[in-house]
Amino acid sequence: MKLRSVLTALALVLGALFAPGVGVLASAGEAHAVTKISHATATSMFRSSGITWSSSGGCSDRNNPTCTSFDQLNLATAQGAQTLRSASGCALNVTGGTETGHAGGTYSHWNGYKLDFSKYTCLGNYIKNTFTYIGVRGDGAPQWRSGAGNVYADEGNHWDVTFYNCGGC
């Protein structure tokens, strides 16, 4: 009976250590449960940090690719944008959120992990001088990784940022 208790306790400990998003094996590359926020919550957070946003369609409908929507954005993504704004001191304008029309995948815009930012000299200099260049993406976009593990890709006319976490918020 004692052996069974020990084995049960060991299984619980190992389960906690190896659970996705928890314990010692969690990393920026592993998907785990995230907190989703509404468009209204995200815009309130952005407004409080001086982050602007724009939409080519002048709308926020998640199902319209010409809109810029923050519905179902990960809380950590919004916090990551706030961290980027405060750490860089640069103006940030979000041009792409969770709306349809972006590439798919686990760490996609639709799933709340990515934001697109307007290209400004200040932001580009901050990314290139602060983060580590990690080579080009499959589509040819040069990439930089922050110390927190978030990835910044220069897509030519905007920055495509994958926030795996809030960047030290």
Buried (B, 14 or more C-beta within 10 A) or exposed (E): EEEEEEEEEEEEEEEEEEEEEBEEEBEBEEEEEBEBBEBEBBBEBBEEBEBEBEBEEEEBBBEBBEBBBBBBBBBBBBBBBBBBBEEBEBBBBBBBBBBBEBEEEEBBBBBBBBBBBBBBEEBBEBBEEEBEEEEEBEEEBBBBBBEBBBBBBBBEEBBBBBBBBBBEB
